[in-house]
């Protein structure tokens, strides 16, 4: 059987049987892969420590006729801050769930892999809500369902002040075109600047980010609706945030 090695981030894990786990990896080489890790939940398994969510790992897999199998795994980076803090765990889960549900298996997406590896340390040391929303904003920008934040989707005019925004129409709508748009909501200049800052954020930049709390809350609500509209269903991580952190307004 063919054996191959990947560099990956652990996107998701699902237990099955007494000691096994299905692991969803986002790999540098092949994009998203699912693989079985037999016996990895046993305390003495050499896989038990490596195959935890958010770990950045190197793994050796064997190609299967239906499902691949993880044979070995070594930790490249372990982000304990994400598992020891409820808020960081919740918002890291939000970003990872969005990526998992909006990517297809075995499609190499180096931009997404780089985004995840750059976002993980930031999620562990900076405001996790801000980091997760920046990650979601940048991921959606390259996902094929990106919105226009700075130009009117109807006439192409640059948005310079308060306007409207429509998920159905694909982004910002200037006041001259608002009557032709569907399901518009207010789009303040402050919210537009928030989105533009998120899109342009450099993950290596340690400069302190300062967002207006009201605009940040509006951005969070907007992205929840945005992702829900694309997927056609809700996110489990959003439900967790609402129930245990109470930071996303209930719809």
TITORDREN-925638 format. One record per residue (C-alpha): x, y, z; residue in three letters. Coordinates in nm, 2 decimals, decimal comma. Layout:
> X/Y/Z/ALA
...
END
This chain:
> 0,00/0,00/0,00/UNK
> 0,12/0,35/-0,08/UNK
> 0,25/0,55/0,21/UNK
> 0,28/0,93/0,21/UNK
> 0,38/1,21/0,44/UNK
> 0,19/1,54/0,49/UNK
> 0,22/1,86/0,69/UNK
> -0,12/1,94/0,83/UNK
> -0,34/2,12/1,08/UNK
> -0,60/1,91/1,26/UNK
> -0,94/2,06/1,16/UNK
> -1,18/1,81/1,33/UNK
> -1,19/1,49/1,52/UNK
> -1,47/1,23/1,56/UNK
> -1,45/0,93/1,79/UNK
> -1,57/0,59/1,68/UNK
> -1,55/0,25/1,84/UNK
> -1,38/0,21/2,18/UNK
> -1,05/0,37/2,09/UNK
> -1,05/0,50/1,74/UNK
> -1,09/0,84/1,58/UNK
> -1,17/0,99/1,24/UNK
> -0,94/1,29/1,19/UNK
> -1,00/1,57/0,94/UNK
> -0,67/1,72/0,84/UNK
> -0,60/2,03/0,63/UNK
> -0,28/1,94/0,46/UNK
> -0,03/2,16/0,28/UNK
> 0,01/1,90/0,00/UNK
> -0,35/1,78/-0,07/UNK
> -0,59/2,01/0,10/UNK
> -0,85/1,85/0,32/UNK
> -0,82/1,48/0,40/UNK
> -1,01/1,24/0,63/UNK
> -0,82/0,95/0,78/UNK
> -0,88/0,69/1,04/UNK
> -0,65/0,67/1,35/UNK
> -0,70/0,33/1,50/UNK
> -0,63/0,30/1,87/UNK
> -0,53/0,67/1,91/UNK
> -0,75/0,73/2,21/UNK
> -0,56/0,47/2,42/UNK
> -0,34/0,64/2,67/UNK
> -0,03/0,47/2,55/UNK
> -0,09/0,52/2,18/UNK
> 0,19/0,72/2,01/UNK
> -0,08/0,91/1,82/UNK
> -0,29/1,02/2,12/UNK
> -0,11/1,35/2,18/UNK
> -0,06/1,46/1,82/UNK
> -0,42/1,41/1,69/UNK
> -0,59/1,68/1,88/UNK
> -0,78/1,97/1,73/UNK
> -0,57/2,28/1,64/UNK
> -0,24/2,08/1,64/UNK
> 0,01/2,16/1,36/UNK
> 0,16/1,82/1,27/UNK
> 0,36/1,60/1,04/UNK
> 0,19/1,27/0,97/UNK
> 0,25/0,95/0,78/UNK
> -0,05/0,80/0,61/UNK
> -0,13/0,48/0,42/UNK
> -0,36/0,52/0,12/UNK
> -0,67/0,31/0,15/UNK
> -0,93/0,20/-0,11/UNK
> -1,19/0,41/0,07/UNK
> -1,03/0,58/0,37/UNK
> -0,67/0,66/0,44/UNK
> -0,51/0,55/0,77/UNK
> -0,27/0,76/0,99/UNK
> 0,03/0,55/1,09/UNK
> 0,25/0,81/1,26/UNK
> 0,22/1,17/1,37/UNK
> 0,45/1,42/1,52/UNK
> 0,37/1,76/1,66/UNK
> 0,52/2,06/1,49/UNK
> 0,33/2,32/1,71/UNK
> 0,10/2,26/2,00/UNK
> -0,12/2,55/2,10/UNK
> -0,22/2,48/2,46/UNK
> -0,37/2,83/2,50/UNK
> -0,65/2,73/2,27/UNK
> -0,76/2,43/2,48/UNK
> -0,71/2,59/2,82/UNK
> -0,92/2,90/2,76/UNK
> -1,30/2,86/2,68/UNK
> -1,32/3,18/2,47/UNK
> -1,01/3,10/2,27/UNK
> -1,14/2,74/2,21/UNK
> -1,48/2,87/2,10/UNK
> -1,35/3,12/1,85/UNK
> -1,08/2,89/1,71/UNK
> -1,35/2,63/1,66/UNK
> -1,56/2,89/1,47/UNK
> -1,28/2,95/1,22/UNK
> -1,20/2,59/1,19/UNK
> -1,56/2,49/1,14/UNK
> -1,60/2,75/0,86/UNK
> -1,30/2,62/0,68/UNK
> -1,40/2,26/0,72/UNK
> -1,75/2,31/0,59/UNK
> -1,66/2,53/0,30/UNK
> -1,37/2,33/0,15/UNK
> -1,39/2,01/-0,06/UNK
> -1,17/1,70/0,00/UNK
> -0,84/1,67/-0,19/UNK
> -0,83/2,01/-0,34/UNK
> -0,49/2,17/-0,26/UNK
> -0,54/2,52/-0,12/UNK
> -0,21/2,66/-0,01/UNK
> -0,36/3,00/0,08/UNK
> -0,60/2,83/0,33/UNK
> -0,32/2,61/0,48/UNK
> -0,11/2,92/0,53/UNK
> -0,40/3,12/0,68/UNK
> -0,46/2,85/0,94/UNK
> -0,10/2,81/1,04/UNK
> -0,06/3,19/1,07/UNK
> -0,39/3,23/1,26/UNK
> -0,33/2,96/1,52/UNK
> -0,06/3,15/1,72/UNK
> -0,25/3,47/1,70/UNK
> -0,57/3,30/1,83/UNK
> -0,36/3,19/2,12/UNK
> -0,22/3,53/2,23/UNK
> -0,45/3,81/2,10/UNK
> -0,82/3,88/2,12/UNK
> -0,96/3,55/1,99/UNK
> -1,28/3,70/1,86/UNK
> -1,09/3,95/1,65/UNK
> -0,85/3,69/1,53/UNK
> -1,13/3,45/1,43/UNK
> -1,32/3,72/1,24/UNK
> -1,01/3,83/1,06/UNK
> -0,95/3,46/0,96/UNK
> -1,30/3,42/0,85/UNK
> -1,29/3,74/0,65/UNK
> -0,97/3,65/0,47/UNK
> -1,08/3,29/0,41/UNK
> -1,41/3,40/0,26/UNK
> -1,22/3,64/0,03/UNK
> -1,05/3,35/-0,14/UNK
> -1,33/3,09/-0,12/UNK
> -1,52/3,19/-0,43/UNK
> -1,81/3,34/-0,25/UNK
> -1,64/3,67/-0,15/UNK
> -1,83/3,99/-0,10/UNK
> -1,75/4,33/-0,23/UNK
> -1,68/4,55/0,07/UNK
> -1,55/4,87/-0,09/UNK
> -1,74/4,91/-0,42/UNK
> -2,11/4,90/-0,51/UNK
> -2,20/4,56/-0,66/UNK
> -2,45/4,73/-0,89/UNK
> -2,27/5,03/-1,04/UNK
> -1,91/4,98/-0,93/UNK
> -1,89/5,31/-0,75/UNK
> -1,64/5,33/-0,46/UNK
> -1,81/5,33/-0,12/UNK
> -1,69/5,63/0,08/UNK
> -1,96/5,69/0,34/UNK
> -2,26/5,52/0,50/UNK
> -2,43/5,28/0,25/UNK
> -2,61/4,95/0,25/UNK
> -2,49/4,59/0,21/UNK
> -2,67/4,28/0,07/UNK
> -2,58/3,92/0,12/UNK
> -2,81/3,82/-0,17/UNK
> -2,65/4,08/-0,41/UNK
> -2,30/4,01/-0,31/UNK
> -2,18/4,30/-0,10/UNK
> -2,19/4,68/-0,07/UNK
> -2,47/4,89/-0,23/UNK
> -2,44/5,26/-0,27/UNK
> -2,73/5,48/-0,19/UNK
> -2,81/5,54/-0,56/UNK
> -2,86/5,17/-0,61/UNK
> -3,03/5,07/-0,29/UNK
> -3,37/5,05/-0,44/UNK
> -3,26/4,79/-0,68/UNK
> -3,09/4,57/-0,42/UNK
> -3,24/4,27/-0,22/UNK
> -3,26/4,24/0,15/UNK
> -3,03/4,53/0,23/UNK
> -2,91/4,62/0,58/UNK
> -2,73/4,93/0,70/UNK
> -2,36/4,95/0,61/UNK
> -2,18/5,22/0,81/UNK
> -1,85/5,37/0,71/UNK
> -1,71/5,23/1,04/UNK
> -1,82/4,88/0,95/UNK
> -1,66/4,91/0,60/UNK
> -1,33/5,02/0,76/UNK
> -1,35/4,72/0,99/UNK
> -1,38/4,48/0,70/UNK
> -1,11/4,66/0,50/UNK
> -0,87/4,64/0,80/UNK
> -0,95/4,27/0,85/UNK
> -0,88/4,19/0,48/UNK
> -0,55/4,37/0,49/UNK
> -0,43/4,24/0,82/UNK
> -0,08/4,10/0,83/UNK
> -0,06/3,80/1,07/UNK
> 0,31/3,87/1,14/UNK
> 0,23/4,23/1,25/UNK
> 0,23/4,26/1,63/UNK
> 0,08/4,61/1,62/UNK
> -0,22/4,64/1,85/UNK
> -0,55/4,63/1,67/UNK
> -0,82/4,85/1,81/UNK
> -1,18/4,80/1,69/UNK
> -1,49/4,99/1,80/UNK
> -1,68/4,73/2,01/UNK
> -2,01/4,81/1,83/UNK
> -1,85/4,77/1,49/UNK
> -1,69/4,44/1,60/UNK
> -2,02/4,31/1,72/UNK
> -2,18/4,41/1,39/UNK
> -1,90/4,24/1,20/UNK
> -1,95/3,92/1,41/UNK
> -2,33/3,92/1,35/UNK
> -2,27/3,99/0,98/UNK
> -2,03/3,70/0,93/UNK
> -2,25/3,46/1,11/UNK
> -2,54/3,55/0,87/UNK
> -2,29/3,55/0,58/UNK
> -2,17/3,19/0,65/UNK
> -2,52/3,06/0,73/UNK
> -2,65/3,20/0,39/UNK
> -2,37/3,02/0,20/UNK
> -2,40/2,69/0,39/UNK
> -2,78/2,69/0,42/UNK
> -2,75/2,58/0,78/UNK
> -2,61/2,69/1,11/UNK
> -2,27/2,64/1,27/UNK
> -2,23/2,43/1,59/UNK
> -1,95/2,66/1,71/UNK
> -2,19/2,96/1,69/UNK
> -2,44/2,78/1,91/UNK
> -2,16/2,71/2,16/UNK
> -2,06/3,08/2,16/UNK
> -2,42/3,19/2,22/UNK
> -2,48/2,94/2,50/UNK
> -2,16/2,97/2,69/UNK
> -2,01/3,31/2,60/UNK
> -2,32/3,51/2,50/UNK
> -2,13/3,73/2,26/UNK
> -2,34/3,67/1,94/UNK
> -2,69/3,80/1,95/UNK
> -2,96/3,54/1,90/UNK
> -3,15/3,56/1,58/UNK
END
